[in-house]
Amino acid sequence: MSPLLRRAARRDTAPAPAGVRRPASAGTDVALVAVFAALVCALAITPALQIGGSGVPITLQTLGIMLCGAVLGPWRGALAVLLYLLLGFAGAPVFAQGASGLGVLAGPSAGFLLAMPLAALVIGAVVRAGVRAAHRTRRGVLVPLSLVAGCLLGGIAVVYAGGIPGLAVNGGMPLDVAAGLSLTFLPGDLVKVALTVLVAAPVHRAFPRLLDR
């Protein structure tokens, strides 16, 4: 082998410098999207609670949405949620209480479901910005703060912004009544925010370049 080829081979096989993450393969991204879509499916079909008169069951589904955005970032997180929705619309019984099919779009949960991919996108964008800022400034506290902010903005504000009008339209009720009924979900959703921070913050400490893509 010529000296030129030997130098090129050494450069190709040399380990990446500290702090530099080699690009992940498309296969890794696909696997992560599939795993987190399955996670949302599992959390959505947990036993549901019915509180108030909204007709919208309370499950751990929103926790799964928050984890998708918080751990995978904006695009992979949104794709995982979208894959979950497509599975349900195609007939897999992965929605709350084992529901499936396009018929759910005529139910009280329709707006909440349709808002979920955007929610994961917003969560992921906020968290990615916080993680990158933490790397630049070496202020680790920015990671949990961005997780809280992202989950509040995406996991609650965006989901409610889509869910309340959908509940009003499909439930045949005034918008203010739908908003009042939706407030019954807020305490549980705040607990889910806390759980997401507890899970995602250690993940980003262990894999600081996870959101580079």
C-alpha positions, 0 to 999 in steps of 0.5 A, a space after each residue: 500500500 502506498 504511503 498516501 493510501 496508508 495515511 487515508 486509511 489511518 484517518 478513516 479508522 481513527 476515533 472521533 475527537 472527544 465530544 464529536 459524535 459520528 453521524 448516526 445511521 438512518 437505520 438507527 433513526 428508524 429504530 428509535 422512531 419505531 421503539 418510541 411509537 411502540 412506547 406510545 402504543 403501550 402507554 395509550 392502552 393502559 387502563 383509562 380513567 373517566 373524570 368529568 363529562 368530557 368523554 375523553 379518557 385519561 391515560 398515560 398517552 400524553 406521557 409518551 408524547 412528551 417522552 418522544 419529543 424530549 428524548 428523540 428531538 423534534 423530527 424523530 419525536 414527531 415521526 414516532 407520534 405520527 407512526 403511532 397515529 397511522 397505526 391506530 387509523 389503520 385499525 390497530 387497537 392502540 388508542 385509549 380503551 382499545 379504540 382504532 380506525 378513522 372513527 375516532 376522529 368523530 369522537 371527543 378525543 380527535 383534536 387531542 390526537 391530531 395535535 400530538 405530532 405538533 406537540 412532540 415537534 415543539 417539545 423536541 425543538 425547545 429541548 434541543 435548544 436547551 441542550 445545545 445551550 447547555 453544551 455551549 455555556 456548560 450550565 447543566 441546569 438548562 437541560 431540565 429547564 428546557 425539558 419543563 418548558 418544552 413539555 409545558 408548551 408542547 405537551 400541554 399548551 399545544 395539545 390543549 389548543 388542538 383538543 379543546 376546539 375538537 372537544 367543542 365541535 365533536 361534543 356539541 358544546 360551547 368552547 368555554 365549557 370544553 375548556 373547563 372540562 379539559 382543565 380536569 386533565 391538568 393535574 395529571 399532565 403536570 405529573 407527566 411533565 415531572 416524570 418526563 424530566 426525571 426520565 429524559 434528563 439522565 438520558 441527555 447526561 448519558 448521551 449528550 449528542 443524542 439531539 445533534 440530528 
